[in-house]
Amino acid sequence: MNYKFSEKVSHLQASAIREILKFTVDPEVISFAAGNPAPEAFPTELLTKLSAEIFSENPILALQYSISEGYPQLRDLLKKELAKKGEFVEGRDDLIITSGAQQANELAAKVLCNEKDVLVAEAPSFIGSLNAFKSYNVDLKGVTLCKDGLDIDELEDVLKQGNVKLIYVIPNFQNPTGRTTSLEKRKAMYELAKKYGAIILEDNPYGDLRISGENVPSIKSMDKDGIVMYSRTFSKILAPGIRVGYISAPKEIISKMVVCKQVSDVHSNIWAQLLAYKFMNNVDMNEHIKGLQSIYRKKCGLMISEMKKNFSSKIAFEEPQGGLFIWCTLPDGCDMPEFCKKAVSEYKVAVVPGNAFMISESDKTSSFRLNFSTPTDEQIIRGCEYLGKLSKDMFGE
């Protein structure tokens, strides 16, 4: 039968990352392609204990339907934590628990954007969010991501054209580039959004994973006008499998997100919300975060060291101040897709081609993404050695 799909999904394609990950079924393939937290970062023993407590103390609460906004005690705790940094304003803002930050970002587009409304994103940007936005038939426009954040002049040029509803940014250790937006550009972005009547969707899944440098205030903490939505998640600090995220935004926006969530999944997993709440109350979160930072500082440092030792000097790469990713760029004129294809098919190392993160996968880029959090130390060493051989074979020393 010739199936006729809706206009909202007929143009969507499978993620290139998911396609690359198919090769990782081969046990010989070393994957630098995933974006998963380090397995050793999961507090499995404590989560086992806390989960047992949940089912011992109040199993029905964990198993019954719950409210769409999220577990009230968890929401209150998160509001208090955000308020300490100026990222939640009592009386103006509200907060909803979502099924990961992915759902938070998708709901933001759903409640604010009509078809053909302009949504601005960094180029390159996170493929999951880009596909969510595309599903609503928005006019998705990419603005060049410089090493210190969006090209501000280019952003204003787009805003001047009108009808920009959302500006989507990942200011801390961006996926895929690992770049951090400077304070100056965060301030400039905010002022431009205010001037042209746009709303900023600030996605911060990696902010706690800083391994060097100084913290930079969030754009949300600068918000005096109710124009910033702030998306966060437990995926990188606890476990992605529990699918607990949240978003802080003006009350009027959150109320619409609640209605949309009700027709989507009713509410996020309540057992997982209880687990996140108990975890926050049973650990020193500052010490927990320091432990995660230590893990990623070591793994990132090892990968950077091995890349410097093995890679052709013709490959440029950026050392991130945090997060999970390293962005690499081949010499001008090189066939980046062919490099990535050879890496996995002949050298048994999976990397993600940079076009997977562009506004359109047909957009030109000579970059690719590496992940240092998922592979073991031994895999990082061997994988960098194999990629080094490939890079020198293709580009010379």
C-alpha positions, 0 to 999 in steps of 0.5 A: 500500500502507498501510505500517505504521511502527514505533512508534519512528518513526511519530510523528516529523516532518520537521525544520522547518529542513529544510522551510525550507531547501527555499526556499533552492534559489531563488537569490534567497533569502538564508538565515539558516536554516542552521547551517553554519560559514562557508565561509571557515573551512575550511582547504581547502588544508591538508586537501588536502595532509594527505589526499594524505599519508594516501593516499601514506603508508598508503592501506590504513589509510584504506580498510580496516575499523577498530575501533569505538572509533575511531582509537587515536592520535586517541583518545589525543590527544583524551583528553590534550587533555580531561584538561588541562581536567579533562574526562577522568579516566584510569582512570574515563573512556573516549572513543569516536569517533562520526559527529558529535556527533549520533551521540554524543547519540543513542547516549547515549539508546540505552544509558541510556533505556528507553521512557517513561524521563524525559529532560530537555532545555532548552526550546528546544533543538537539534532534531537531538538532540530527534528522536533522543531521541524515536525511543526513545519517552522521556518528553521533558520541557522545562525553561525555558531562562532567559538564564543557563541552565536554570530550576533550580527548575523542573528540581528539580520535574521531578527530584522526580517521579522516573525522570529518566535524562538531563539534556541541555544545551548550556551554551555558546552554545546552539542555538538561543538562543546563550545561555551557562549561568552557572557558578552554574547549572552547579554547581547542575545538577550537584548536582541530578543527583547528588542525584536520580541522573540523568546529565548529557549535556553537548553542547559543539559551539560552545565554541571559538567564543567571541567575547566574555566569559570562558570558563566551566568545563564541567560535565564538569570538575566531575564527581567522581562519574561522572555527566557525559557530554561530547559534542564535535565537529570539525564547527565547528572543522574541517569538518562534512562529515567527520562526526567527533565524540567523547564522553567518559564513564565506561568502563561507559557507553562500553563499551555505546556501542561495542556499539551503534555496532557494530550501527549503522555499525561505525565512523566514517569512518577516513579522516576520523579520520586527517585530524582527527588529522593536522590537530591535529598540523600546526597550532597549535590555539590559533591556529587557534581564534583565527582562527575566533573572528575570523571569527565575531566580525566576522560576528556584529558585522555582523549585530547592527549591521545588525539595530540599524539596520534592525529594528523596535524591537518585535523583541527580540534577544540578542547571543551571546558565541559560537557561530553563532546569534542569537535574536529575539523578536516582540512578544506576541500576534504571529503568529511562523509568519506572520512567518517565512512572509512573510520567505521567500515575500515578502521572500526571507529564510529564518529558522527559526521558534522552534517548530522547537526546542520539545519539541513543535512545538505549544508556543507561542513568539514567537521565531525563529532567525537564523544569521550564520555561513553568509551572506556579508557582503553577504547579511547586510546585504541580508537584515537590510534586508529583514527590517527592512522586514518587521518595520516593516511588521508592527509599526511603527518 
